[in-house]
Amino acid sequence: MGVTRRALLQAAIAVTAAGTVGAAQTALAGGAAAASPPGDVVGKVTVGYQGWFAAIGDGAPINAWWHWSANGGQAPSPSNTGIVAWPDVRDYTRTYQTGYAALGNGQPATLFSSYDQQTVDTHFLWMQQNGIDTAALQRFNPTGGEGPTRDAMTAKVRSAAESHGRKFYIMYDVSDWTNMQSDIKADWTNKMKAYTASSAYATQNGKPVVCIWGFGFADNQRPFSAAACLDVVNWFKGQGCYVIGGVPTWWRTGDRDSRPGFSDVYHAFHMLSPWMVGRIGNAGDADNFYNVATVPDLAECAAHGIDYQPCVLPGAVTLRQRAHGEFMWRQFYNMCRAGVQGIYISMFDEYNEGNQIAKTAESQAWVPTNSGFLALDEDGTACSADYYLRLTGDGGRMLKGQIALTATRPTPTVVSGGGDTVPPSAPGALHSTGHTDTTVALAWTAATDNVGVTGYRVRRISGGTPTQVGTTSGTSFTVTGLSAATAYTFDVVALDAAGNISQPSNQVGVTTDGTSGSTDLALHKPTSESSHTQSYGSGNAVDGDQNTYWESANNAFPQWIQVDLGGTTTVKRIVVDLPPATAWATRSQTIAVQGSTDGNTFTTLLSAGARTFDPSTGNTSTLTLPSAASTRYVRLVFTANTGWPAGQASGVHVFNA
């Protein structure tokens, strides 16, 4: 588990310079012109995105309660916790039971996993809804045991950013990274650089953005020499990158939390983002730092042609710093009147330090009763779970000149319905009204609510874990896309306008019909491949989930994926899927089909041809053989892809008719 920045920096020397906001300093502000025109970081709001939470059973390679627990092998509980604030989990379709007591409203205390794609999609939807432009994905030393999970998270962030029209970039944190100077170059070259091909990867001045956080800090976690740090900065610049430095608060003066002798390193960056967590805790502190740091920092950057991206933080819930948003808004006001080039939010999902803007428990009704955690209403003012997302959105609008500069916070702490914390009753009498080989029709009696039920979520239960399969405003729903002759279990929950979720209905079990030719012979069967990149192994193509996928090594055609059907059988039709998200733009893949009875000698069953995948029609392509073939091993050979330089398939389905 990575050490949090607050823990690393808590002992740093606090500012001793006194000062209040005055006319002289205000006159200095606003005069520093941006070194760069607006792009994906200049003129934008960026959030630091950890994406580092996992749970046992979520499928993550780390297989632990990553960052939720002090001991990741055990479920989080009051005696085994890694967090200081409790997330609001009502928007997640899959959560994991913890060792905490129930919430104050009686609902079970469950937590999300960042490894679930729906979690990351939800976070980027929140960014989209609140006008947050860019996410800086934190990447700690990827060479250890956390590496495979961090690699997978990068792909999930790419997908979510593409789906929701947001930008992202890699932000390396060099803390406790022994071989950083060589490792970071290899990691960029061999893994991360490929992500710059994504339409969602952030660019500035036509260059892909990379941030390096931690050079120059005067502590034992980052003992690198100035020469080593300058070498890394210049190497990334030589790779054609726009390089941001996450630097000490006192980078400009080279003292207190900064090592001396790092001026050349700091001035080599294209943009500087000084750290602020643990430095300020109230509006008075923010005003003081406006005088002693922001204004002179901005002038120094302007003199050297460097863009400036200072931190804005909501404050730690556990330290009662937030003052229902007044602390954060004062920082937005100071930064905007100073004329900064961009703003970095510390952080989006940092429940470990309690300075997250992501949805958080709004009252003790949404906190485990035995946790001791504070909620957003800790100072007596009700705040909705999404309040700090909305506040960040308004701060971004002020930065961009979409609303006037104002010291008065414009964001209401609650919105219509935000004060309602009473969930609906559970839907009743869930039952099936019919089924086919691929569908199940469900119906139930309506739930009730003190304000009003706004809809229902239909969930499929597998291994005790619910996964959302659809939503409706009525009391019936037909689940589609199921497998023939397969047993399924479903339940339903109700929602109200405030986002409160009911307890689940009764569960109902249904077995789909069996139809000749409709059974997927490849489902959950063994696979092999010519290669795969990162975590996109061939098993993803037969797991029944269209959102997971196989992707071969890039720029290395031909590539193949193979399914062992377990025995020689008749094969007539193969259906190949790609993920359904619209971010997977229409593309053509050239695919041939080969077959074998022994796994060694293969014959061509279908010649290579261009297969079109269009999200508007399900992102699927059917490969029908000229005649039925008797085979055990089915191999798809990919030789071209107009959408990405690799073979890709989220589903390989084999049928006998």
N, C-alpha and C positions, 0 to 999 in steps of 0.2 A: 504494500500500500504506500503510495507516494506521500511525502510529508507536505502538509499544507503550507502555503506561503505565509499565513499569519504566524504559524508556529516558528517558521524560519526567521521572521522579521520582528517578532514581538519585542525582542531585546534591543532593537535598533534605537539609537539615540533620538529622542523626540526633538522637535524644533524648539529652540530657546529664544529665537528672535520674537520680540513683541511687535504688535502692529495692529491697526484697525483699518478698515477700508476708508480711504479718504479721497479727496478730489485730485490730489497729485497722482495717485496710482491710477485712478479712473481715467485721467487724461492720457496716461501712458498706454492704456489698453486700446485695442481695436486698430492700432496703427500698423501692426505687423502683417504684411501681405503674405498669403500662402505661397510657398515655394512651388507648389504643384496645383494644377487645375482640379476641379472636382473629379472624383473617380469612385472606386469602390471602398476607399478608406478616407480620402480627403473629402470633407463635406458630409460625412456619413457617421452614423452611430454603429459601433462595433461592440459586440458582447463577447466576453471570455466564456467559452463553452468547454466544460470539463468532460462531459459524456463518460464519466468514470464509475458509474454505479452498476453493479451486477448482483445477481441472486443465484444461489444454488438451484439448479433445475432450469435455468433460462437458456442453456445451450452454449453459453460463453466458454471459450477455452480456459479461462481462469478458474471456472467452477467454484466460485466463492461469493460471499456477501461483500463484494469489493466496495470498499469505502463506506458501506453502511455500518459495518461492525469493526470493533477493535480486533477481534478474532474472526477472520472471514470464514472460518470453517463452521461457525455457529451462527444461528439466526440472531439478528440484532435484538437487544433487550435493554432494559434500564442499566444492567450491569455489563453490557457488551455493546457499546454504541460508538459509532464514529461520526455522529452528527449532533448538531445543537439546535436544529430547527426541523419541523415536520412538514413534508410537502403535502399539498392538496392533490390527491390522486384521482379525482373524479373524472378526469378526461382520458385516463388510460384504460384500454380494454383488457390489459393483463397486468395483474399485480401479484405479489408474493407474500404469504403469511409470515409475520414476524413473531418474536417472542414477547412483544409488548401486550399489555392489556388492551381491551377494546377502546375505541375512541369515546369521547364524552357523549356522543349521540348513539352509542351502542353498536356502531358498525365495526367490523374487524379492522385491526391495525395492519395494513398491508403497504408494501412499498413497490415502486416500479423498478425495472431494470433498463438501463441505457442500451443494453444489447438487443432489446426488442425493437425492431424497426418502427413499430407504431409509436413507441416512446419518442424516438428522435423526430418522427414526422409530426407528432403533437407539439414538440418544442419549437420546431420551425414553423408550424402553423401559428403558434402564439407570436413568433417574431413577425410573420407576415401580417397578422391581424393588428399589430401594434406599430407597424412601420419601422421595425428594427432591421437595418440594412444587411449587416454582415456578422458572421460568427467566426471567432478565432478559435479553432480547435486546438486545445492544449495537447502537446505531445511530449511526454517525459521520455527518459531513456527507454528506447524500444527494444533494447537487446536482451533484456531479462525476461522473467516469466510473464510479465504483463504485456509483452510485445505483441503476441498474436491477437489478444483482445483489442489492444489499441489499433492494430492494423485493421481489424474488422470494423471498429468504430469509424475510422476514416471513410470507409466505403458507405456506411450507413448515413453519415453526415452528407456525403456527396449526393446520395439519392434524395435525401430530405430537402437539401438546398435546391436541387434541380426541380423537385416537385412543387416547391413553394416560392420559387422566384427569389430566393435569397442568395447571398454570396458567402463563401467561406474561404479561409486560408489556414495554413499550418502555422502554429505558434509553438516553437520548440521551447521547453523549459529545461534549462541545463543543470538544474539542481541535482547534486549527487550523481553526476554522470562522469565516471572516471576517465573514460577514453573518448570524451566528447569531441575533441578536435578532429579525429578521424572518423568516428562513428556517425557524426551528424552529416558529414559529406556523403558517406556511403548510403545512409538512410534516404537522403534526398535523391541521390542518383538512382538507387535501385528500387525505391518504393514510392516516395511522396511526389516526385516530379511528374509521374504519370497523371496525377490528379489535375495538373494544370491544363490538361486537354478538356476538362469539363467546362461547359458553358457557365457553371455556377462558381468556378474558381475565381477569387477576387483578383483584379488587376488594378494597377495604378500607374499612370503614365505609360500604358501599354505593356507593363511588366507584371509577371505573377508576383503576388505579395507573399513574403515570408517574414515572420517575426521570430526574434531570438530573445527570450526573456532570461535575465540573470547575469549578464556580463557586468562586472565591476562592483558587485555587491561585496561588502566587507564582512564576510562570514565564512565559515568552514564548508558550507555546502557548495560554494562556487569559488574554488581557490585558483582559478585559471589566471595565467599571466596576461598582461595587456597584449603582448605580442601574439599569443595564441588566439585571443579573442579577435584581434584585428585581422589575423589570417582568415578566420572563419567568415567574418563580415565581408571581406574583400572577395573571398571565394564565391559566396552567394551572389555578390554583385557581378562577378565574372560569369556566373551562370545566367545572367540576364534578369535577375530578380530585383524587385523593389523591397528593400530590407528595412524592417522596423526593429528598433531596439527597445525592449522592455527593461528600463534602466532604474538605478536607485533614485530615490527622491532628490538627493543632493548631488546629482550627476554634475551639475553646472559648477558647484563650488569644490567638488572632489573631496568632501569630508563627511563626517557622521556616518551614514550608511553606505557611502561610496569609498572604494579604494582610491588612493591618490595615483596619479600617473595614467589615468584612463581617458584623458581628454581626447586623444586622437581616435580612440575606439568610439567614443560617443559621437564625435563629429563625423565619423565615417558612415553612419546610418543615414538613410533617406528620411526617416521619421523617427521621433523619439516619443516614448510613452512612459513617463516616470510613474513608479508605483506609489500608491497612496493608502492602501489598506493598513490599518494600525497606526496611521499618522494623524488622522483627524477623527473626531467623534461627535461633533456638534456643529451648528451653524457658525458659531464664533471661531472655531478652528478653521472652518472652510474660508471665512473672510480673511483670517490671518494668512493662510497659505496663498490666497489670491495675491497678497502683497509681497510675501517673501519668496514665493516660488513661481506661481503661474505667470505673472507679468514679466519678471526678469527672465524666466525660462523662455518665454515666447520671443522676447527681444533677442536673446542669444541664438535661438533657432533661426530667426529671420536673418540675422547677420551672417549666418553660415549656409543659408539656402536649405534649411532642414524643415520639414513639416512637423507639426506638434500635435500630439494626440494624448492629452492628459486623462487620468482616470476620474470617473465619477462612481461613487458607491452608495448603495442604499443605507448602509450601516448594519451593524450586527444586531439581529433580533435579541440574542441572549444578553447583550450589553445594554439593551434599551436605548440604542442610539438613534432610532429611526424618526421619532417624533412625528408619526403618521405622515411621513413624506416631506416634512419641512427641511430636514437635513439634506436630503438628496436634491430637492429643488433649488436650495441655495447654491449648491455646487453647479447645477446646470446654469443658473443665472450668472454666476461668476465666470464660468468658462465661456459662455456666449458673449458676455459683454467684453471679455478680454479679446475675443476674436480668434479663438483657437481653430485649427484646421480640421479637427475631428475629435470624437469623444470615444473613450474606451470604458465600457461598463464592467466593473469588478464586483460580482460576476453574474452569469446567468443562472447557474445551477449549483452553486457552492453551499449546499446544506451543511457541509462539514464546519464551515466557519460562520454560517448564519448570515452571510451578506449576499444572498441570492435574490434575483428579481423574479424568478420563475414562481409559479403559483405555490402559495404557502398557506398553511392552516390559518384561517381567519379568526377563529375563536377557539376556546377550549372544547367546544363541541366536536372539533375536527382534530384534536390532539389526543394521543393515548393517555388514559387517566393516570397511569403510573410513571409517566415519562419525565415530568418536571419541566417540559418544554414550554416556552412562551409562544403565544400566537400573535398575529399582526395587530390585534387590539390591545396589546399589553399596556398601553398608556391610557386606555379608557376610550379611545376613538375607534369605532368600527371601521375596518378596512376590508374590502373584498379580496379574495384570494389572488385576483389578477391585478390588484391595484398598482404594484410597482412595475408591471409590464405597461400598464396604461400611462403611468407617470413617465416612464422612459420614452414612450411614444411621443408624449407632449414635449419632453425635453429635446427630442430629435427634431420636432417641428420648429421649435424655437431656434435651434442651431441652423436650420435651413432657411430661416426667415419666413416660414409659413404662418407663424404667429408672432406677435410683437414681443420684443424683449420685455420681460416683466419679472420682478422679484416676488410677485404674488403667485403662489401655486394655483394653476388653473384646473388641476385634475381633481375631480370629486373622489373621496375615499371609497365610496360605494356607488354603484349604479342601480338603476331600477331593478328591484328583485334581489339586490345584493345582500340585503339584511335578513333574508329568509334562510334559516338554517334547519328547517324541519323537512325531512325527506318524505316522499310519498309512501303510501302503504305498498306492500308487495303485490304484484299482479297475482290473480288467482286462477285456479283450475286450468293450468296449461295442459293442452292436449293436441294430438295430431288429428287433422281432418282429412289427411290423405297423403300418399307418397307415390313416387315413381322410381325409376332406377337412378335418377340424378337429383330429385327434388323431395322436400318434405314440407307440407303445409301445416302451419301451427295456428292455434287460436287460444285466447285466454280472456278472463274477465278483467274489466278495467280496474286500475289502481285509483286511489283517492289521494288528495293533497290539500293542505290548508290554503294554498293559493291556486294551484291548478297543475295538472299533469300536462307536460308538453310533448312527451314522446316516450318510446320504449326502445331498449337495446335488446336484440336477440343474440344469445350467446351459445356457442357450442362448447361442451365440457369434455375435456380430454385429460385423463390422469388427474382429475380434480381441479384442473386449471381452466377458467373460462376464457374464450376468445370470441370477440364480437364478430358476428357474421352479417349483421344488418340492423337498420333502424327503421322505425315507422311511427307515425302519429296515431295509427289505429290499433285495433286489438287482434290483428291477424297478420301473418307474414309467411311467405314461401321462401324457404332456403333453397338455393340453387347451387349447381356446380359440385354436387356430391358424387361419390363413387357408388357403383352398383353393388348390391348384396353386401352392404356394410352397415354395421350398427353405429348409431349416433345418439348422443345425449344432448339435450338443450335445456336452457332456462331463459327467463326474461326478467329484466329490471326496468323500473320506471324512472323518469327524470322530471324535474320541474324547472321553471324558468331560471331559478337561481343556481342550477346545476347540481342540486341535491339528488342523490341516487338512492333508490329504495333497496331493501333487502331483496334477494332473488325470489322468484316464484318457485313452485315445485318443479322438479326436474321431470322430463319426459324422455323415454327412450324409444327410438324408431329405427327399424332396419329397412334400408332402401331395397327396391325390387332388383332382381337379377335379370338381365336381358342379354341375349346372345349378341356378342360383338361389342358390348358396352363396357366390359370389364377391362380395366387398365392392367395389362400383364406386367408392366414395368414398375408399378407402385411398390415402393419400399424394397425393391430388389437390389442386389449388389451391383455396383458400377465400377468402371475404371476409366482412365482418361489418358490423353497424351501429355497433359499438363494442366495446372490451374494457377491462378494468381491470387495472392493473399488468402482470404478465407473462403473463396468461391469454389469449393470442391464439387466433384461430380455428383456426390450424394444429394446435393441441393436440388437436382433435377428430377428426383424420384421421391421427394419427401411429401408431395401433395400440397405444397405451399407455393403459389405462383409468385410470391414476393421474394423468395430466396432463389439464387441462381448459380449456375456454373459459368465461370469465365476462364478461358484458356490464357496461357501466356500471351502477352501482347506482341504484335509485330512479328509473328513467328508461324504463319500459315505454312503447310496445312496443320490442322488440329482435329482431334476426334474425342468423342465421348461414347462410352459403350455400356450396355446393360446386359446382364446375365439373367435370362428369364427363368433359370433353374432347371430347364429341360427343353428338349426339342418340341416345338409347338408351331402351329400355323400362325403366320403373321401376314396381314394384309395392309395395315394402315398405321402410320406413326404421326402423332400430333406433337408439334414442338411449340412451346410457349416462351414468351419473354414477360417480365413483370408488367402488370397492367397500368402502372402509373404513366401519366401523359408525358412525364419527363423522358421516358424511353421513346424518343421520336421515331416516326416511321423509318424503317430501314430494310435492306435486303441482305440476306445471307445466302451464300452459295453452299448448298448442302447435297451430299450424296449419301445413299444408304447402302451399307454392306451387311452381310450376314455370315454366320459360321455355326457349325454344329459342334466344333471342338475347341474354339477359342484361338486356334492357330492359323487355319486357312480360311480366308474370307473371300467371298464372291460379291460382285455388285448386284444389289437388288433393285436399285433405282439410281440412274445416272445423275451426276451433279447438275443442279439447276438453281436459279435464283428464286428464293422464297421470300415473299414480302411479309413483314410484320408491322401491323398498323394498330396503334392503341385504340383508335376509334372503333375497331372491330374485334377487340379482345387481345390484340398483340399475339396472335396465334397463327400457325400455318400447318396445313394438313398435307402429309406426304403419302400418297396412295401408290402402292406397288402395282406394276403392270399385271401381275398375277400373284396369287397367294404363294408364300414361300414357307418352307419348313426349316426352321432355324432355332437355335438356342441363344446365340449372342447377336445382338443388334447394335451396329456401330454407325454413328453419324459422323461424316467427315466434312469439316468446314474448311473452305478455301478462300472465302472473302466475306467481308461485312462492311456495308457502307456507313454504319453508324458508330462502329468502334473497332479498332484493329485487333479483334480477337473473336474466337468462337464463343457464343453466348446462348444459354438455354436455361430458363427457369423451370421448365417441365419437359420431360420426354415421356410420352404416353404411347404404349404399344397395344394394338388391338388386333383381333383375329378376323375381323370383318369390317 
